[in-house]
């Protein structure tokens, strides 16, 4: 499989949203974004791709996070060499984000959304550093964010990630699979089996590619694949 990010509809929507919040930050208008959706729809992939593209900061939240541990990881990512008090870490984060002009991508933000003090501090960071911030989480994230209207009012872009369709799976097959052309009927079979889950589709495409390579096939049809599983036994 090629080491690249397929330009699916979700990825392109996320890129457009990021571009909008980046421009909004320069204009001084609300510059926070939110990516939400069910597991396996490419939210983390989009965040990681944008983080790399924009040379930003990517922070993955943990269920056990406190305000202190969250600030500590963000500060370390920005170059803080030693642990400090919360107030010192917050000052360091704001100063470095403003100086480096780095956007912030916060994955698994659902965990933050249950902790109002962390959300309020995140709002402070946004207000003081004036850099784009993208929150990434599951489908319940928007409802959780509504608990803090002051933060919600700063979110100007919301991308709700959708399951893959036929166009998406064709893009993925073209962008990810090497040295093998997959028949349209087989792609439709994989799409149905995966229920539009991008993670499952990626696994399935990998299995098909491996089969082609092992059998020296430059292309593969539905009949050649037969009833082989697309996913590991017991998974998905």
N, C-alpha and C positions, 0 to 999 in steps of 0.2 A: 504493500500500500504506500502511496506517496505521502510524504510528510508535509501536508499542506492543509489549509482550511477550505473546504468546498463552499462556494459562494451561493448558498441557498437563500431562500426568501428571508428566513429569520436573520441570517448573518447580514444581509444587505440592509434590512430594516434597522438592525442594531447599529450598523455603521452610519446610516443616515441620522439616527437619533444622536449618536455621539458627536457627529459633525455639528448638529444643531446646538447641542449644549456647549460645545467648545466655542462656537461663535457667540453664543449668549453670554458666556463668561467674559469675553472681550468687550461686549456691549454693556455689561453690568446688569443684565436681566437674568431671571431665574435660570440656573445652569446645573440642575440636578436631573438625572434620568433614572429610570427603573426598568429592569428586564424581569419579567415574571412568566411563570408557566410550569407545567408538570415536569417531572424528572425525565431526562433523556431527550429533551427537545433542543439542546444545543446552547443553553444560556451560559454555562461555564466556558464552553468552547468559544463563544462570541466574546465573552469578557477577556479571556486569555489572549485571543487574537488582537483585540483592540488595545489591551494593555501593552502588548509587544509593539503594535503599530504606533501607538502614541507615546511610547517610552514612559509609561505611567507607573503607578503603585498598585499592586494587586494584593488585597488583604482577604484571607479566608477566615470567616468567623467560625467559632466553635461554640457548641452548646454550653460549655462550662465557662465561657468568657465572662469576665468582669470588666468594668470600665478600665481598670488598671492593666489587665492582660491585653485588651484590645489596643490601648494606646501604646503599650510596650512593643507589640509586633509592628505597628505602623511606624513607630519611631526607629526601630531597628532597620526596617526596610529603607528608611530615609538616611541611614548612616549614623544613628546614635550609637556610641561605642559602649556605654555603660548604663545600667538601670538608674532611674531618677525618680523623684517624686512625680505624682500625677501632674501637678501644675507645671513642673519643669518640662515633662514630656510633651504636654499640650502646647506649651510655648515653642518648643523645638519643632514640633510637627507643623504648626502654623507658619513659622518662619521659613522652614525648609520648603514646604509646599509652595509658598508664595515666591520664594527665591528661585526654585528650580522650575516653577510653573508646570508641575506634574499633575495630570488628572488622577483621580483615585477610583479604583474599581473594588467594590466590596461584595465578595461572593458569600453565599449562604447567609444573606442579610436577614433572613427570617429570625435567626437567633437574636440579632440586634433589636428587631422590631418588638420583641417581648420585654425589652429592658429600656424603659423610658430615659433613665439618666444617660445611657450610652447614646441614644438617639439625639437627646438634647445637646450632648457634647459634639456629636457629628455635625449638627446644625451650626454650632459655634465655629467648628473648624471650617465649614463651608463659608460662613459669613466673613470670617477673618482672613482666610487664605485666598478666597475668590478664585478657586479652581473647580473645574467640572468634577462632579462626583456621581458615579453610577452605582445604584443598589441592584444586586442580582439575587433573586430568590424564587421560591415556589409560588403557586397560583394564589395562595392566601396572603402574600406579601402586601398587595395594595390595601386590603382590608385592615391589616395590622398597622400600616403607616397612617391610616386615617385617624388613629388614636392621638396622633400629634399633628394637629392642623398646621402649626408653625413650620413643620418640616414638609408636609404635603404641599403647602403653597409654593415651595421652592422647586418642586418637581415639574419640569416643563415638557419632558418627553417620557412616554411610557410605551414600551414594546411588549406586547403579549405574545409569547412564542407559541407557534401553532405546530401541529403534527405535520410531517412531511407529506407532500403530494407527489404525483407522478413526475412533475417537472423537477422537484427537488431530488428525487432518487436518480433521475437521469443525470443531473448536475453532479451528484456525488459519485456516480459510477464513472463519469468522464474525468472528474478531477482527482479521484483517489485511486482507482484501479489501474494497475500497470500491465501493459502487454497482453490484455485480454478484453475482447468486446463481449458484452453481456446482452443476450437477446431480450427484446422488450417484454415478452411474455414472462420471462424469468424475473425481470425486475418488478413486474406487477405482482408476481407471486411473493417475492420478498417484501414488497410494500405491504401487502395484505397480512403476511405473517408477522411483520414487525408492528402493525397497527400505527404506522407513521412515526415510530420512535426512532430518532436519528441515531441514538447509541446502538440500538439493535441493528439498524440498517448498516452501520459501519462494520459491526461484527460479521453480519451476513455477507457483505461484500468481501471482507477479508477471507472468509471461508471459501467463497466462490473463486477468488483469485488464487488461493492456495491450491485448489483442485485443478484449475487450469494449468498452473505451473507444474504440478506433479504429473499431469497427463499431456504436457506439451501442446496445449490447446491455445490457439490464438483467438478463438471465439467459443462461446458456449450457449447452447439452447436450453429451453425448459426440459426437453426430453433427455438431453444428456445429463442434466443435473438430477433428474428423476425425483425421488422422494427423500433425498438426503436432507439432513437438518441444517438449517441456517445458523443455529445457535448451539452452544454447548449444552449437553444434557443437564436438565434440572435448572437451567438459567432462563430468565425472562418469562 
